[in-house]
Amino acid sequence: MMRSEPRALQLNEHGQLKHFLTLDGLNKTILTEILDRAESFLSMGEQSVKKVPLLRGKTVVNLFFENSTRTRTTFELAGKRLSADVINLNIETSATSKGESLLDTLKNLEAMQSDMFIVRHSDSGAAHFIAEHCTPNVAIINAGDGRHAHPTQAMLDMLTIRRHKGRFDGLKIAIVGDILHSRVARSQLQALTTLGVSDIRLVGPKTLVPSFFAEMGATICHDLEAGLKDVDVVVMLRLQKERMKGALLPSESEFYRLYGLTEETLAWASPDAIVMHPGPINRGVEISSEVADGKHSVILDQVTNGIAVRMAVMSMAMSGQLQSDDSSVTRDEK
């Protein structure tokens, strides 16, 4: 079966989001709308009542087939702050672990009149597959699929950059570490390119930064000093040992010696550079504690911004579903 083109699957006939699966095919206008809407939600964290009624009466199901604490928790908080009913499905004890297929599980959840699935899966393309096979009017949000994409993480990173730097054009950005296995890096590349960043450097050993990434608009650097020279933003990535096959690295200590971000190596970057990390952090493997907790670090800001970005994406996708021509056919009429 031929897979739907990402843009056509994600947008309704009015050009609005109805699913959020990947940044591939989405234009600058949509990405900016996500950032602007997220910006409007940020102040909610300081209010005594941290809720708006945008998803009141809607049911959101967190379908996490892969472990996550930070992403699942921020999606749960985002849903609740939008006044949705949020269900966390425990995949370990669900019917899928007893032999029920993914599609069977989806059909049962649809029968419970769910309105949105937040999907995290170890297989690339899983969220896309679910969006293709789900009943109309159920919004699918990709919370990370294999090596393919992690679009909400990329967008919270974009919000963090915009809030600290005020712009994208003219910035120099280095992404350092395990690029090969990183869905975050792929989504960041798509977002940065779409938003107008022309100097993007992918930094790491040849085994973890293959040359084909240059086709995505980045400069490949196998030397840390050259990669960090005068950059405005440093994004560190963890070594994803669970996805590595074969001897891609001599040792973690050797990686840290050559590519670890320390106060000494950070000095190669711009004096006002910010340091980011999608988490979880491996201290002493890709970043030192002094840098992770230091004045240049905006890692905790990323977590805060993640709630606002996920609120923005969820509210936009639900609105896009309601504005779609498919919404004229209610579940009762199907």
Secondary structure, 3 states (H helix, E strand, C coil): CCCCCHHHHHECCCCCECCECCCCCCCHHHHHHHHHHHHHHHHHHHCCCCCCCCCCCCEEEEEECCCCCHHHHHHHHHHHHCCCEEEEECHHHCHHHHCCCHHHHHHHHHHCCCCEEEEEECCCCHHHHHHHHCCCCCEEEEEEECCCECHHHHHHHHHHHHHHHCCCCCCEEEEECCCCCCHHHHHHHHHHHHCCCCEEEEECCCCCCCHHHHHHCCEEECCHHHHHCCCCEEEECCCCHHHCCCCCCCCHHHHHHHHCECHHHHCCCCCCCEEECCCCCCECCCECHHHHCCCCECHHHHHHHHHHHHHHHHHHHHHHHHHCHHHHCCHHHC
